[in-house]
Amino acid sequence: MAHTFTGLKLQGELGRFGKTEYSDILGVLPMPDEKVVSGCDWGNILIWDGGLITLEVLRTLRKNCHEAPIVQIFYEDEELWTVSLDGHVRIWWYEKIDRADPPDDDRVILLDPSYDFYTPGMSLYQVTKRREEGSMFIAQDGNGGIWQIDLNTVTEPEPSMQLYKCHAGKVVDIATYCNGRYLASLGRDGRLYIYNYLTKKLIFGYEFPAKGSRMIWPEAELLPTGDVILAGFCDGQVRVCVVNLRNEENIILTITQVIKPHNKPLTAIQINSRASIVVTGAEDSTIFVFAVNTLQNMEEFLIPIGFIPAPDSVTCLTWHPKIVSIVHIKHYFFVTAT
């Protein structure tokens, strides 16, 4: 602690990595004997004493403790628990680590975990016990969701159960279906989710192969089907998606057209009131114009007309009620295009 004129404050201390490669640290745990246990970028356990790394823990055959950084460490009943982004929770016998005295030229101890818990497809950020007694934990999944996982070291653990599903990161756009009780969200993770906002339930999910950036769900009156979603992505592509919402228990999404008008992330997409023109803008400082084909051939729903160069990245597009579109350009420019 440091004494300052505003009171006591934590005083930072630069860690000395010695022969160990420098690394960012996410998970850290101070021990009662003033040693510190931490993780590292490559997934191993580091033991610190006096601000210096004294020991590195690896598994047998010098395998890393985890295949991704350790994000959480806690100590319970003489056992060290590590939680990693690789989806594993591993338990280590700490006494063996604490008593280890490897040679000075190779400050490494090889130790296999006593227990190893894993749920496929999960990227763990944090776990917390559901109740004081018991083996059930609530886990935050970096891939989007909250799980209940059983970390039982006595009997066979129960299967993991997902309690909540969501985007893994930023939600970049939302849109509503004007003829029903549905809301769609597009995430930076490339996932499209559709919710029934009356029942407050997620009813459909779809994962695209690219990061999402913008989306619109045109009004049903403008298009023959009313089930068309136009989604833009960070790879510059626009995907035309036809969603069948007749049965909530069996929603079907079909991608009928993929077109690439931009070579940088798409930042804006709009359709005019007559549903005859679609315009897109992107970080590549261009505005692309499409004619809308309202016939039954959804494979050519967007017909390219041409593009307009802009003075900078396009951040927003909107339509004038009668004749022009208004474009907001980065660094405070406004441009009108007839």
VOGU-539851 format. One record per residue (C-alpha): residue in three letters; chain; x, y, z. Coordinates in nm, 4 decimals. Example, Ala and Ser with C-alpha at 12.3 -4.5 7.8 and 13.67 -1.06 7.14 Angstrom:
<seros>
<rest ALA&kette A&x 1.2300&y -0.4500&z 0.7800>
<rest SER&kette A&x 1.3670&y -0.1060&z 0.7140>
</seros>
This chain:
<seros>
<rest MET&kette A&x 0.0000&y 0.0000&z 0.0000>
<rest ALA&kette A&x 0.1127&y 0.3571&z -0.0692>
<rest HIS&kette A&x 0.0268&y 0.6619&z 0.1433>
<rest THR&kette A&x -0.1009&y 0.9491&z -0.0719>
<rest PHE&kette A&x -0.2683&y 1.2817&z 0.0116>
<rest THR&kette A&x -0.6051&y 1.1188&z -0.0766>
<rest GLY&kette A&x -0.5450&y 0.8127&z 0.1403>
<rest LEU&kette A&x -0.4091&y 0.4601&z 0.0993>
<rest LYS&kette A&x -0.3781&y 0.3240&z -0.2524>
<rest LEU&kette A&x -0.2515&y 0.0018&z -0.4030>
<rest GLN&kette A&x 0.1047&y 0.0343&z -0.5197>
<rest GLY&kette A&x 0.1977&y -0.1401&z -0.8399>
<rest GLU&kette A&x 0.5145&y -0.3452&z -0.8734>
<rest LEU&kette A&x 0.6755&y -0.4562&z -1.1969>
<rest GLY&kette A&x 0.7078&y -0.8322&z -1.2188>
<rest ARG&kette A&x 1.0506&y -0.9719&z -1.3079>
<rest PHE&kette A&x 1.0113&y -1.2530&z -1.5595>
<rest GLY&kette A&x 1.3798&y -1.3498&z -1.5574>
<rest LYS&kette A&x 1.4399&y -1.6236&z -1.8158>
<rest THR&kette A&x 1.0643&y -1.6649&z -1.8745>
<rest GLU&kette A&x 0.9131&y -1.4968&z -2.1793>
<rest TYR&kette A&x 0.7189&y -1.1782&z -2.1063>
<rest SER&kette A&x 0.3433&y -1.2318&z -2.0983>
<rest ASP&kette A&x 0.0109&y -1.0682&z -2.0231>
<rest ILE&kette A&x -0.1552&y -1.2132&z -1.7140>
<rest LEU&kette A&x -0.5305&y -1.2595&z -1.6698>
<rest GLY&kette A&x -0.5659&y -1.4943&z -1.3733>
<rest VAL&kette A&x -0.3792&y -1.4273&z -1.0476>
<rest LEU&kette A&x -0.4078&y -1.5551&z -0.6883>
<rest PRO&kette A&x -0.2111&y -1.4301&z -0.3822>
<rest MET&kette A&x -0.1307&y -1.7183&z -0.1471>
<rest PRO&kette A&x -0.1164&y -1.6985&z 0.2365>
<rest ASP&kette A&x 0.2648&y -1.7386&z 0.2373>
<rest GLU&kette A&x 0.2968&y -1.4230&z 0.0188>
<rest LYS&kette A&x 0.3700&y -1.6227&z -0.2936>
<rest VAL&kette A&x 0.1576&y -1.5442&z -0.5978>
<rest VAL&kette A&x 0.0137&y -1.7908&z -0.8500>
<rest SER&kette A&x -0.0655&y -1.6637&z -1.1994>
<rest GLY&kette A&x -0.1323&y -1.7788&z -1.5510>
<rest CYS&kette A&x 0.0332&y -1.6669&z -1.8753>
<rest ASP&kette A&x -0.0396&y -1.6363&z -2.2473>
<rest TRP&kette A&x 0.0654&y -1.9925&z -2.3270>
<rest GLY&kette A&x -0.1475&y -2.1530&z -2.0537>
<rest ASN&kette A&x 0.1061&y -2.2549&z -1.7885>
<rest ILE&kette A&x 0.1018&y -2.1859&z -1.4140>
<rest LEU&kette A&x 0.3656&y -1.9421&z -1.2857>
<rest ILE&kette A&x 0.4734&y -1.9210&z -0.9206>
<rest TRP&kette A&x 0.5993&y -1.5799&z -0.8067>
<rest ASP&kette A&x 0.7927&y -1.4891&z -0.4923>
<rest GLY&kette A&x 0.9108&y -1.1371&z -0.4195>
<rest GLY&kette A&x 0.8082&y -1.0172&z -0.7656>
<rest LEU&kette A&x 1.0209&y -1.2823&z -0.9385>
<rest ILE&kette A&x 0.9110&y -1.6018&z -1.1147>
<rest THR&kette A&x 1.0537&y -1.8905&z -0.9174>
<rest LEU&kette A&x 0.8740&y -2.1806&z -1.0846>
<rest GLU&kette A&x 0.6776&y -2.2741&z -1.3974>
<rest VAL&kette A&x 0.4370&y -2.5681&z -1.3922>
<rest LEU&kette A&x 0.3911&y -2.7886&z -1.7007>
<rest ARG&kette A&x 0.2273&y -3.1251&z -1.7558>
<rest THR&kette A&x 0.4098&y -3.4498&z -1.8258>
<rest LEU&kette A&x 0.6149&y -3.4466&z -2.1478>
<rest ARG&kette A&x 0.6363&y -3.0683&z -2.1007>
<rest LYS&kette A&x 0.2855&y -3.0093&z -2.2306>
<rest ASN&kette A&x 0.1232&y -2.6793&z -2.1354>
<rest CYS&kette A&x -0.1129&y -2.6826&z -1.8388>
<rest HIS&kette A&x -0.3824&y -2.5366&z -2.0675>
<rest GLU&kette A&x -0.4094&y -2.4678&z -2.4409>
<rest ALA&kette A&x -0.5188&y -2.1067&z -2.3778>
<rest PRO&kette A&x -0.4604&y -1.8409&z -2.1088>
<rest ILE&kette A&x -0.5710&y -1.9125&z -1.7514>
<rest VAL&kette A&x -0.8323&y -1.6529&z -1.6542>
<rest GLN&kette A&x -0.9217&y -1.7592&z -1.2996>
<rest ILE&kette A&x -0.7363&y -1.9335&z -1.0161>
<rest PHE&kette A&x -0.8644&y -2.0299&z -0.6724>
<rest TYR&kette A&x -0.7403&y -2.2430&z -0.3842>
<rest GLU&kette A&x -0.9574&y -2.4875&z -0.1915>
<rest ASP&kette A&x -0.8708&y -2.7782&z 0.0404>
<rest GLU&kette A&x -0.5008&y -2.7759&z -0.0540>
<rest GLU&kette A&x -0.5897&y -2.7937&z -0.4224>
<rest LEU&kette A&x -0.5276&y -2.5325&z -0.6880>
<rest TRP&kette A&x -0.8097&y -2.4821&z -0.9395>
<rest THR&kette A&x -0.7378&y -2.3235&z -1.2786>
<rest VAL&kette A&x -1.0022&y -2.2021&z -1.5241>
<rest SER&kette A&x -0.8974&y -2.1411&z -1.8839>
<rest LEU&kette A&x -1.0285&y -2.0059&z -2.2112>
<rest ASP&kette A&x -0.9712&y -2.3544&z -2.3569>
<rest GLY&kette A&x -1.2866&y -2.4683&z -2.1718>
<rest HIS&kette A&x -1.1048&y -2.6800&z -1.9120>
<rest VAL&kette A&x -1.1205&y -2.6578&z -1.5347>
<rest ARG&kette A&x -0.8213&y -2.8444&z -1.3912>
<rest ILE&kette A&x -0.7320&y -2.9235&z -1.0300>
<rest TRP&kette A&x -0.3694&y -2.9498&z -0.9167>
<rest TRP&kette A&x -0.2112&y -3.0785&z -0.5962>
<rest TYR&kette A&x -0.0617&y -2.7550&z -0.4671>
<rest GLU&kette A&x 0.1584&y -2.9087&z -0.1976>
<rest LYS&kette A&x 0.3738&y -3.0779&z -0.4611>
<rest ILE&kette A&x 0.4115&y -2.7462&z -0.6427>
<rest ASP&kette A&x 0.4957&y -2.5624&z -0.3218>
<rest ARG&kette A&x 0.7637&y -2.8135&z -0.2155>
<rest ALA&kette A&x 0.9252&y -2.8434&z -0.5568>
<rest ASP&kette A&x 1.2915&y -2.7414&z -0.5859>
<rest PRO&kette A&x 1.3970&y -2.7786&z -0.9501>
<rest PRO&kette A&x 1.7545&y -2.6967&z -1.0640>
<rest ASP&kette A&x 1.8433&y -2.3322&z -1.1235>
<rest ASP&kette A&x 1.8992&y -2.3871&z -1.4960>
<rest ASP&kette A&x 1.5477&y -2.5316&z -1.5495>
<rest ARG&kette A&x 1.2979&y -2.3911&z -1.2996>
<rest VAL&kette A&x 1.0184&y -2.6204&z -1.4160>
<rest ILE&kette A&x 0.8056&y -2.8857&z -1.2464>
<rest LEU&kette A&x 0.6133&y -3.1494&z -1.4437>
<rest LEU&kette A&x 0.2768&y -3.2270&z -1.2891>
<rest ASP&kette A&x -0.0490&y -3.3693&z -1.4249>
<rest PRO&kette A&x -0.3828&y -3.2439&z -1.2908>
<rest SER&kette A&x -0.5677&y -3.4535&z -1.0358>
<rest TYR&kette A&x -0.8993&y -3.3780&z -1.2112>
<rest ASP&kette A&x -0.9893&y -3.2356&z -1.5495>
<rest PHE&kette A&x -1.3385&y -3.1058&z -1.6376>
<rest TYR&kette A&x -1.4267&y -3.0057&z -1.9924>
<rest THR&kette A&x -1.7394&y -2.8985&z -2.1823>
<rest PRO&kette A&x -1.6852&y -2.9033&z -2.5624>
<rest GLY&kette A&x -1.7304&y -2.5712&z -2.7401>
<rest MET&kette A&x -1.7045&y -2.3617&z -2.4260>
<rest SER&kette A&x -1.4528&y -2.0824&z -2.3635>
<rest LEU&kette A&x -1.4546&y -2.0261&z -1.9886>
<rest TYR&kette A&x -1.4162&y -1.6768&z -1.8480>
<rest GLN&kette A&x -1.5226&y -1.7353&z -1.4882>
<rest VAL&kette A&x -1.6898&y -1.9922&z -1.2658>
<rest THR&kette A&x -1.8618&y -1.9416&z -0.9322>
<rest LYS&kette A&x -2.0194&y -2.1906&z -0.6941>
<rest ARG&kette A&x -2.3966&y -2.2047&z -0.7134>
<rest ARG&kette A&x -2.4334&y -2.2939&z -0.3460>
<rest GLU&kette A&x -2.1892&y -2.3076&z -0.0557>
<rest GLU&kette A&x -2.2344&y -2.6831&z -0.0359>
<rest GLY&kette A&x -2.2325&y -2.8922&z -0.3499>
<rest SER&kette A&x -2.0380&y -2.9261&z -0.6715>
<rest MET&kette A&x -2.2535&y -2.7205&z -0.9090>
<rest PHE&kette A&x -2.0946&y -2.4094&z -1.0571>
<rest ILE&kette A&x -2.2258&y -2.1291&z -1.2770>
<rest ALA&kette A&x -1.9883&y -2.0669&z -1.5691>
<rest GLN&kette A&x -1.9564&y -1.7698&z -1.8026>
<rest ASP&kette A&x -1.8948&y -1.8842&z -2.1592>
<rest GLY&kette A&x -1.6898&y -1.6502&z -2.3764>
<rest ASN&kette A&x -1.8613&y -1.7991&z -2.6818>
<rest GLY&kette A&x -2.1895&y -1.6504&z -2.5618>
<rest GLY&kette A&x -2.3906&y -1.7891&z -2.2716>
<rest ILE&kette A&x -2.4104&y -1.9021&z -1.9111>
<rest TRP&kette A&x -2.3815&y -2.2671&z -1.8137>
<rest GLN&kette A&x -2.4336&y -2.4856&z -1.5122>
<rest ILE&kette A&x -2.1391&y -2.7242&z -1.4815>
<rest ASP&kette A&x -2.0752&y -3.0004&z -1.2300>
<rest LEU&kette A&x -1.7201&y -3.0068&z -1.0912>
<rest ASN&kette A&x -1.7693&y -3.3159&z -0.8786>
<rest THR&kette A&x -1.4508&y -3.4859&z -0.7608>
<rest VAL&kette A&x -1.6295&y -3.7668&z -0.5722>
<rest THR&kette A&x -1.8797&y -3.9157&z -0.8163>
<rest GLU&kette A&x -1.9401&y -3.8991&z -1.1919>
<rest PRO&kette A&x -2.0221&y -3.5328&z -1.2806>
<rest GLU&kette A&x -2.3615&y -3.4525&z -1.4298>
<rest PRO&kette A&x -2.3698&y -3.3263&z -1.7906>
<rest SER&kette A&x -2.3289&y -2.9512&z -1.8365>
<rest MET&kette A&x -2.6481&y -2.7538&z -1.9032>
<rest GLN&kette A&x -2.6711&y -2.4190&z -2.0840>
<rest LEU&kette A&x -2.8905&y -2.1783&z -1.8887>
<rest TYR&kette A&x -2.8685&y -1.8772&z -2.1172>
<rest LYS&kette A&x -2.7565&y -1.8177&z -2.4747>
<rest CYS&kette A&x -2.6447&y -1.4848&z -2.6182>
<rest HIS&kette A&x -2.3982&y -1.3162&z -2.8517>
<rest ALA&kette A&x -2.0286&y -1.3540&z -2.7835>
<rest GLY&kette A&x -1.9391&y -0.9863&z -2.7798>
<rest LYS&kette A&x -2.0899&y -0.6735&z -2.9309>
<rest VAL&kette A&x -2.4422&y -0.6638&z -3.0771>
<rest VAL&kette A&x -2.3942&y -0.4535&z -3.3903>
<rest ASP&kette A&x -2.7563&y -0.4160&z -3.5046>
<rest ILE&kette A&x -3.1158&y -0.5079&z -3.4261>
<rest ALA&kette A&x -3.4319&y -0.5060&z -3.6375>
<rest THR&kette A&x -3.7987&y -0.5918&z -3.5838>
<rest TYR&kette A&x -4.0465&y -0.7790&z -3.8008>
<rest CYS&kette A&x -4.3363&y -0.5389&z -3.8634>
<rest ASN&kette A&x -4.5940&y -0.8162&z -3.9147>
<rest GLY&kette A&x -4.5204&y -1.0118&z -3.6002>
<rest ARG&kette A&x -4.3737&y -1.0253&z -3.2539>
<rest TYR&kette A&x -4.0170&y -1.0895&z -3.3592>
<rest LEU&kette A&x -3.6879&y -0.9093&z -3.3097>
<rest ALA&kette A&x -3.3608&y -1.0028&z -3.4778>
<rest SER&kette A&x -3.0112&y -0.9210&z -3.3535>
<rest LEU&kette A&x -2.6802&y -0.9465&z -3.5378>
<rest GLY&kette A&x -2.3547&y -0.9751&z -3.3451>
<rest ARG&kette A&x -1.9904&y -0.9130&z -3.4177>
<rest ASP&kette A&x -1.9545&y -1.2879&z -3.3603>
<rest GLY&kette A&x -2.1406&y -1.3452&z -3.6892>
<rest ARG&kette A&x -2.4499&y -1.4855&z -3.5217>
<rest LEU&kette A&x -2.8072&y -1.3909&z -3.6054>
<rest TYR&kette A&x -3.0637&y -1.4478&z -3.3293>
<rest ILE&kette A&x -3.4418&y -1.4098&z -3.3553>
<rest TYR&kette A&x -3.6476&y -1.3540&z -3.0403>
<rest ASN&kette A&x -4.0189&y -1.3601&z -2.9659>
<rest TYR&kette A&x -4.0332&y -1.0432&z -2.7578>
<rest LEU&kette A&x -4.3779&y -1.1241&z -2.6156>
<rest THR&kette A&x -4.2715&y -1.4571&z -2.4699>
<rest LYS&kette A&x -3.9163&y -1.3217&z -2.4121>
<rest LYS&kette A&x -3.7615&y -1.6302&z -2.5676>
<rest LEU&kette A&x -3.4837&y -1.6933&z -2.8153>
<rest ILE&kette A&x -3.6480&y -1.8982&z -3.0898>
<rest PHE&kette A&x -3.3802&y -1.9182&z -3.3602>
<rest GLY&kette A&x -3.0072&y -1.8830&z -3.4126>
<rest TYR&kette A&x -2.7795&y -1.8934&z -3.7150>
<rest GLU&kette A&x -2.4026&y -1.8454&z -3.7441>
<rest PHE&kette A&x -2.2498&y -1.6849&z -4.0525>
<rest PRO&kette A&x -1.8863&y -1.7390&z -4.1576>
<rest ALA&kette A&x -1.8040&y -1.3668&z -4.1186>
<rest LYS&kette A&x -1.8294&y -1.1008&z -3.8485>
<rest GLY&kette A&x -2.1561&y -0.9066&z -3.8580>
<rest SER&kette A&x -2.1721&y -0.5294&z -3.8972>
<rest ARG&kette A&x -2.5182&y -0.4076&z -4.0134>
<rest MET&kette A&x -2.8667&y -0.5461&z -4.0789>
<rest ILE&kette A&x -3.2138&y -0.4371&z -4.1924>
<rest TRP&kette A&x -3.5460&y -0.6241&z -4.1962>
<rest PRO&kette A&x -3.7606&y -0.4480&z -4.4608>
<rest GLU&kette A&x -4.1303&y -0.4064&z -4.3950>
<rest ALA&kette A&x -4.3582&y -0.6838&z -4.5193>
<rest GLU&kette A&x -4.5582&y -0.4395&z -4.7305>
<rest LEU&kette A&x -4.2511&y -0.3533&z -4.9351>
<rest LEU&kette A&x -4.1559&y -0.7038&z -5.0435>
<rest PRO&kette A&x -4.3625&y -1.0014&z -5.1614>
<rest THR&kette A&x -4.2567&y -1.2363&z -4.8820>
<rest GLY&kette A&x -4.1849&y -0.9947&z -4.5967>
<rest ASP&kette A&x -3.9373&y -1.2455&z -4.4626>
<rest VAL&kette A&x -3.6200&y -1.1007&z -4.6171>
<rest ILE&kette A&x -3.3308&y -0.9877&z -4.3978>
<rest LEU&kette A&x -3.0368&y -0.8010&z -4.5503>
<rest ALA&kette A&x -2.7206&y -0.8473&z -4.3450>
<rest GLY&kette A&x -2.3845&y -0.6776&z -4.3963>
<rest PHE&kette A&x -2.0503&y -0.8073&z -4.2741>
<rest CYS&kette A&x -1.6960&y -0.7013&z -4.1917>
<rest ASP&kette A&x -1.5643&y -0.8782&z -4.5014>
<rest GLY&kette A&x -1.7607&y -0.6330&z -4.7185>
<rest GLN&kette A&x -2.0282&y -0.8841&z -4.8197>
<rest VAL&kette A&x -2.4061&y -0.8499&z -4.8108>
<rest ARG&kette A&x -2.6166&y -1.1619&z -4.7605>
<rest VAL&kette A&x -2.9815&y -1.1869&z -4.8585>
<rest CYS&kette A&x -3.1545&y -1.4142&z -4.6070>
<rest VAL&kette A&x -3.5079&y -1.5511&z -4.6435>
<rest VAL&kette A&x -3.6579&y -1.6504&z -4.3074>
<rest ASN&kette A&x -3.9588&y -1.8804&z -4.2821>
<rest LEU&kette A&x -4.1452&y -1.7816&z -3.9636>
<rest ARG&kette A&x -4.4630&y -1.9818&z -4.0142>
<rest ASN&kette A&x -4.3693&y -2.2251&z -3.7392>
<rest GLU&kette A&x -4.1666&y -2.1050&z -3.4399>
<rest GLU&kette A&x -4.0635&y -2.4612&z -3.3640>
<rest ASN&kette A&x -3.9080&y -2.5048&z -3.7088>
<rest ILE&kette A&x -3.7759&y -2.1727&z -3.8381>
<rest ILE&kette A&x -3.5752&y -2.2041&z -4.1586>
<rest LEU&kette A&x -3.3214&y -1.9478&z -4.2845>
<rest THR&kette A&x -3.2009&y -1.9697&z -4.6438>
<rest ILE&kette A&x -2.9228&y -1.7541&z -4.7851>
<rest THR&kette A&x -3.0322&y -1.6866&z -5.1421>
<rest GLN&kette A&x -2.7654&y -1.4380&z -5.2485>
<rest VAL&kette A&x -2.4160&y -1.3359&z -5.1382>
<rest ILE&kette A&x -2.2658&y -1.0264&z -5.2984>
<rest LYS&kette A&x -1.9475&y -0.8330&z -5.2155>
<rest PRO&kette A&x -1.9810&y -0.4604&z -5.2910>
<rest HIS&kette A&x -1.7051&y -0.3480&z -5.0520>
<rest ASN&kette A&x -1.3539&y -0.4551&z -4.9538>
<rest LYS&kette A&x -1.3764&y -0.3240&z -4.5963>
<rest PRO&kette A&x -1.6375&y -0.3604&z -4.3192>
<rest LEU&kette A&x -1.9852&y -0.2554&z -4.4220>
<rest THR&kette A&x -2.1081&y 0.0286&z -4.1980>
<rest ALA&kette A&x -2.4538&y 0.1199&z -4.3303>
<rest ILE&kette A&x -2.7378&y -0.0322&z -4.5315>
<rest GLN&kette A&x -3.0759&y 0.1194&z -4.6204>
<rest ILE&kette A&x -3.3727&y 0.0534&z -4.8511>
<rest ASN&kette A&x -3.5968&y 0.3283&z -4.9889>
<rest SER&kette A&x -3.9687&y 0.3569&z -4.9123>
<rest ARG&kette A&x -4.0718&y 0.2003&z -5.2443>
<rest ALA&kette A&x -3.8399&y -0.0983&z -5.1913>
<rest SER&kette A&x -3.6784&y -0.0355&z -5.5281>
<rest ILE&kette A&x -3.3283&y 0.0769&z -5.4251>
<rest VAL&kette A&x -3.0826&y -0.0491&z -5.1634>
<rest VAL&kette A&x -2.7724&y 0.1512&z -5.0754>
<rest THR&kette A&x -2.4738&y 0.0354&z -4.8698>
<rest GLY&kette A&x -2.1785&y 0.2236&z -4.7255>
<rest ALA&kette A&x -1.8509&y 0.1009&z -4.5832>
<rest GLU&kette A&x -1.5130&y 0.1892&z -4.4370>
<rest ASP&kette A&x -1.3663&y 0.1746&z -4.7890>
<rest SER&kette A&x -1.5194&y 0.5204&z -4.8537>
<rest THR&kette A&x -1.7707&y 0.4024&z -5.1124>
<rest ILE&kette A&x -2.1497&y 0.3946&z -5.1426>
<rest PHE&kette A&x -2.2885&y 0.1100&z -5.3491>
<rest VAL&kette A&x -2.6325&y 0.1234&z -5.5131>
<rest PHE&kette A&x -2.8506&y -0.1780&z -5.5969>
<rest ALA&kette A&x -3.1834&y -0.2187&z -5.7700>
<rest VAL&kette A&x -3.4236&y -0.4508&z -5.5885>
<rest ASN&kette A&x -3.5662&y -0.7379&z -5.7904>
<rest THR&kette A&x -3.9093&y -0.8028&z -5.6361>
<rest LEU&kette A&x -3.9831&y -1.0962&z -5.8644>
<rest GLN&kette A&x -3.9714&y -1.4533&z -5.7344>
<rest ASN&kette A&x -3.6036&y -1.5050&z -5.8293>
<rest MET&kette A&x -3.4415&y -1.4433&z -5.4904>
<rest GLU&kette A&x -3.0985&y -1.5463&z -5.6240>
<rest GLU&kette A&x -3.0844&y -1.2059&z -5.7977>
<rest PHE&kette A&x -3.2643&y -1.0011&z -5.5345>
<rest LEU&kette A&x -2.9972&y -0.7272&z -5.5410>
<rest ILE&kette A&x -2.8938&y -0.6099&z -5.8882>
<rest PRO&kette A&x -2.5795&y -0.3889&z -5.8845>
<rest ILE&kette A&x -2.6191&y -0.0448&z -6.0418>
<rest GLY&kette A&x -2.2895&y 0.1201&z -5.9472>
<rest PHE&kette A&x -2.0952&y 0.2907&z -5.6732>
<rest ILE&kette A&x -2.0199&y 0.6458&z -5.5607>
<rest PRO&kette A&x -1.6840&y 0.7397&z -5.4029>
<rest ALA&kette A&x -1.7120&y 0.9245&z -5.0697>
<rest PRO&kette A&x -1.4580&y 1.1610&z -4.9103>
<rest ASP&kette A&x -1.4138&y 0.9287&z -4.6104>
<rest SER&kette A&x -1.5621&y 0.6251&z -4.4379>
<rest VAL&kette A&x -1.9424&y 0.6176&z -4.4472>
<rest THR&kette A&x -2.0982&y 0.6003&z -4.0996>
<rest CYS&kette A&x -2.4705&y 0.6455&z -4.1678>
<rest LEU&kette A&x -2.7222&y 0.6378&z -4.4525>
<rest THR&kette A&x -3.0836&y 0.7576&z -4.4513>
<rest TRP&kette A&x -3.3414&y 0.8343&z -4.7179>
<rest HIS&kette A&x -3.5078&y 1.1659&z -4.7860>
<rest PRO&kette A&x -3.8844&y 1.1044&z -4.8134>
<rest LYS&kette A&x -3.8900&y 1.2095&z -5.1789>
<rest ILE&kette A&x -3.5757&y 1.2355&z -5.3833>
<rest VAL&kette A&x -3.2392&y 1.1967&z -5.2142>
<rest SER&kette A&x -3.0434&y 0.9889&z -4.9689>
<rest ILE&kette A&x -2.8461&y 1.1651&z -4.6973>
<rest VAL&kette A&x -2.5069&y 1.0257&z -4.6049>
<rest HIS&kette A&x -2.3048&y 1.0906&z -4.2912>
<rest ILE&kette A&x -1.9331&y 1.0685&z -4.3559>
<rest LYS&kette A&x -1.6609&y 1.0259&z -4.0948>
<rest HIS&kette A&x -1.5054&y 1.3525&z -3.9745>
<rest TYR&kette A&x -1.8375&y 1.5410&z -3.9848>
<rest PHE&kette A&x -1.9176&y 1.5600&z -4.3555>
<rest PHE&kette A&x -2.2760&y 1.5394&z -4.4774>
<rest VAL&kette A&x -2.3375&y 1.4458&z -4.8399>
<rest THR&kette A&x -2.6629&y 1.4223&z -5.0358>
<rest ALA&kette A&x -2.6903&y 1.1886&z -5.3324>
<rest THR&kette A&x -2.9734&y 1.2028&z -5.5818>
</seros>
